[in-house]
Amino acid sequence: MEVDPPTKKLLLVAGGKTFTSTGVVPLSARTSITVCATGGTSASWTVWLNGVRVLGPTTASAGTTGFGRIQLGDDANTTATVNFDRLLVSV
């Protein structure tokens, strides 16, 4: 999950596909993002932004093994400030 800077929309990358949210992330404001996913090759993905569903449910592979990592941000060598009040991961 990442934010596309030009559009300020959420991007979900799963199973080699990129899905774009319908909602725009309000920058410099407290925001709640919830991702609900099932595992497996026909995983169901749904994303809520501030309590409003903005993506899904959609189907994309999550692989054949269980989730092993949650990544916040991307792999690029960039500088950013992100504040987290709460992070809850439930499997």
PADOVEX-116712 format. One record per residue: y, x, z of N, C-alpha, C, CB in turn; residue in three letters; residue number from 0. Coordinates in steps of 0.2 Angstrom, whole numbers, plus 5000, padded with zeros to 4 digits. Glycine has a CB too. Example, Ala and Ser with C-alpha at 12.3 -4.5 7.8 and 13.67 -1.06 7.14 Angstrom:
REM PADOVEX-116712
n_py|n_px|n_pz|ca_py|ca_px|ca_pz|c_py|c_px|c_pz|cb_py|cb_px|cb_pz|aa|i
4972|5066|5039|4978|5062|5039|4984|5066|5039|4978|5057|5045|ALA|0
4989|5064|5035|4995|5068|5036|5000|5064|5039|4997|5070|5029|SER|1
REM end
This chain:
REM PADOVEX-116712
n_py|n_px|n_pz|ca_py|ca_px|ca_pz|c_py|c_px|c_pz|cb_py|cb_px|cb_pz|aa|i
4994|5004|5000|5000|5000|5000|5006|5004|5000|5000|4995|5006|MET|0
5011|5003|4995|5017|5007|4995|5022|5002|4992|5016|5013|4991|GLU|1
5028|5005|4993|5034|5001|4990|5036|5004|4984|5040|5000|4996|VAL|2
5037|5000|4979|5040|5003|4972|5047|5003|4973|5038|4998|4966|ASP|3
5050|5009|4973|5057|5010|4974|5062|5006|4970|5059|5017|4974|PRO|4
5061|5006|4963|5066|5002|4959|5066|4995|4960|5064|5004|4952|PRO|5
5060|4992|4961|5059|4985|4962|5059|4982|4969|5053|4982|4958|THR|6
5057|4987|4974|5057|4985|4981|5051|4981|4982|5063|4983|4984|LYS|7
5046|4980|4978|5040|4976|4979|5034|4980|4981|5038|4973|4972|LYS|8
5030|4977|4985|5024|4981|4987|5019|4982|4982|5020|4977|4993|LEU|9
5016|4988|4982|5010|4989|4977|5004|4990|4981|5012|4996|4973|LEU|10
4999|4987|4979|4992|4988|4982|4988|4991|4976|4989|4981|4984|LEU|11
4985|4997|4978|4980|5000|4973|4973|5000|4976|4983|5008|4972|VAL|12
4969|4997|4972|4962|4996|4974|4958|4996|4968|4961|4989|4978|ALA|13
4952|4999|4968|4947|4999|4963|4950|5001|4956|4945|4992|4962|GLY|14
4955|5006|4956|4958|5009|4950|4963|5004|4947|4952|5010|4946|GLY|15
4965|4999|4951|4970|4994|4948|4976|4994|4953|4967|4987|4947|LYS|16
4982|4992|4950|4988|4992|4954|4990|4984|4954|4993|4996|4952|THR|17
4991|4981|4959|4993|4975|4960|5000|4975|4963|4988|4970|4964|PHE|18
5005|4970|4960|5012|4970|4963|5013|4964|4966|5017|4971|4957|THR|19
5017|4964|4972|5018|4958|4976|5024|4954|4972|5020|4960|4983|SER|20
5024|4948|4974|5029|4943|4972|5035|4944|4976|5027|4936|4972|THR|21
5035|4946|4982|5040|4947|4987|5043|4954|4987|5038|4945|4994|GLY|22
5050|4954|4989|5053|4960|4989|5054|4963|4996|5060|4960|4986|VAL|23
5053|4969|4998|5053|4972|5005|5061|4973|5006|5049|4978|5005|VAL|24
5063|4969|5012|5070|4970|5014|5071|4977|5017|5072|4965|5019|PRO|25
5074|4982|5014|5075|4989|5016|5080|4989|5022|5077|4993|5011|LEU|26
5079|4993|5027|5083|4994|5033|5083|4988|5037|5091|4995|5031|SER|27
5077|4984|5037|5076|4979|5041|5069|4979|5044|5078|4972|5037|ALA|28
5068|4976|5050|5062|4975|5053|5057|4971|5048|5062|4972|5060|ARG|29
5051|4973|5046|5047|4970|5042|5040|4970|5044|5048|4973|5035|THR|30
5036|4965|5043|5029|4964|5045|5025|4964|5038|5028|4958|5049|SER|31
5021|4968|5038|5016|4968|5032|5009|4968|5034|5017|4975|5027|ILE|32
5005|4963|5032|4998|4961|5034|4994|4962|5028|4998|4955|5038|THR|33
4989|4966|5028|4984|4966|5023|4977|4964|5025|4984|4974|5020|VAL|34
4974|4960|5022|4967|4957|5024|4963|4959|5018|4967|4950|5026|CYS|35
4957|4963|5019|4953|4965|5014|4946|4964|5017|4954|4972|5012|ALA|36
4941|4963|5012|4934|4963|5013|4931|4969|5010|4930|4956|5011|THR|37
4926|4972|5012|4923|4978|5009|4918|4976|5003|4919|4982|5014|GLY|38
4916|4981|4999|4911|4980|4994|4915|4980|4987|4908|4973|4995|GLY|39
4910|4980|4982|4913|4981|4975|4916|4974|4973|4907|4982|4971|THR|40
4916|4969|4976|4920|4963|4974|4924|4961|4980|4915|4957|4972|SER|41
4928|4966|4983|4932|4964|4989|4938|4960|4987|4935|4971|4991|ALA|42
4939|4956|4992|4945|4951|4992|4951|4954|4995|4943|4944|4995|SER|43
4957|4954|4992|4963|4957|4995|4969|4952|4995|4965|4963|4991|TRP|44
4972|4951|5001|4978|4947|5002|4983|4951|5006|4976|4940|5005|THR|45
4989|4950|5004|4995|4953|5007|5000|4948|5009|4998|4959|5003|VAL|46
5002|4949|5015|5008|4945|5018|5014|4949|5020|5006|4940|5024|TRP|47
5020|4947|5018|5026|4950|5020|5030|4945|5024|5030|4952|5013|LEU|48
5031|4947|5030|5035|4943|5035|5032|4936|5035|5042|4943|5033|ASN|49
5025|4936|5036|5022|4930|5036|5021|4925|5030|5025|4926|5041|GLY|50
5023|4928|5024|5023|4924|5018|5018|4928|5014|5030|4923|5015|VAL|51
5013|4924|5011|5008|4927|5006|5012|4929|5000|5002|4923|5005|ARG|52
5012|4936|4998|5015|4938|4992|5011|4941|4987|5020|4944|4994|VAL|53
5004|4942|4989|4999|4945|4984|4992|4942|4986|4999|4952|4984|LEU|54
4989|4939|4981|4982|4937|4982|4981|4930|4984|4979|4942|4987|GLY|55
4975|4928|4985|4969|4933|4986|4967|4936|4978|4963|4930|4989|PRO|56
4966|4942|4978|4964|4945|4972|4957|4949|4973|4969|4949|4969|THR|57
4954|4950|4968|4947|4954|4969|4948|4961|4965|4942|4950|4966|THR|58
4946|4966|4969|4945|4973|4967|4941|4977|4971|4953|4976|4966|ALA|59
4937|4981|4968|4932|4985|4972|4935|4989|4977|4928|4990|4967|SER|60
4932|4989|4983|4934|4993|4989|4928|4999|4990|4935|4989|4995|ALA|61
4924|4999|4985|4918|5004|4985|4912|5001|4989|4921|5010|4989|GLY|62
4907|5005|4990|4901|5003|4992|4900|5005|5000|4895|5005|4988|THR|63
4904|5009|5002|4904|5011|5009|4910|5008|5013|4904|5019|5010|THR|64
4909|5008|5020|4915|5005|5024|4921|5008|5023|4912|5004|5031|GLY|65
4926|5005|5025|4933|5008|5025|4933|5014|5030|4939|5003|5027|PHE|66
4935|5020|5028|4935|5026|5032|4942|5029|5033|4931|5031|5029|GLY|67
4947|5026|5030|4954|5029|5031|4959|5024|5029|4955|5035|5027|ARG|68
4964|5024|5033|4970|5020|5032|4976|5025|5031|4972|5015|5038|ILE|69
4979|5025|5025|4984|5029|5023|4991|5026|5023|4983|5033|5017|GLN|70
4996|5029|5027|5003|5026|5027|5007|5031|5023|5005|5025|5034|LEU|71
5009|5028|5017|5013|5032|5013|5009|5035|5007|5016|5039|5016|GLY|72
5011|5040|5003|5007|5042|4997|5006|5049|4998|5011|5040|4991|ASP|73
5003|5052|4993|5001|5059|4993|5007|5064|4990|4995|5061|4989|ASP|74
5012|5061|4988|5018|5065|4985|5021|5069|4991|5023|5061|4982|ALA|75
5024|5075|4989|5028|5079|4994|5035|5077|4994|5027|5087|4991|ASN|76
5036|5071|4998|5043|5069|4998|5045|5068|5006|5043|5062|4995|THR|77
5051|5067|5007|5053|5066|5014|5056|5058|5014|5059|5071|5016|THR|78
5054|5055|5020|5056|5048|5021|5055|5047|5028|5051|5043|5017|ALA|79
5059|5042|5031|5059|5040|5038|5056|5033|5038|5066|5040|5041|THR|80
5050|5032|5042|5047|5026|5042|5046|5025|5050|5040|5026|5038|VAL|81
5048|5020|5053|5047|5018|5060|5042|5013|5061|5054|5016|5063|ASN|82
5037|5014|5065|5032|5009|5066|5032|5007|5073|5024|5012|5065|PHE|83
5033|5001|5074|5033|4998|5081|5025|4997|5083|5036|4991|5082|ASP|84
5021|4994|5079|5014|4993|5080|5010|4994|5074|5014|4985|5083|ARG|85
5004|4997|5075|5000|4998|5070|4993|4995|5072|4999|5005|5067|LEU|86
4990|4990|5069|4984|4988|5072|4979|4988|5066|4984|4981|5074|LEU|87
4973|4991|5067|4968|4992|5062|4962|4989|5065|4967|4999|5060|VAL|88
4959|4984|5062|4953|4980|5065|4948|4980|5059|4955|4973|5067|SER|89
4942|4983|5061|4936|4983|5056|4930|4979|5059|4934|4990|5055|VAL|90
REM end
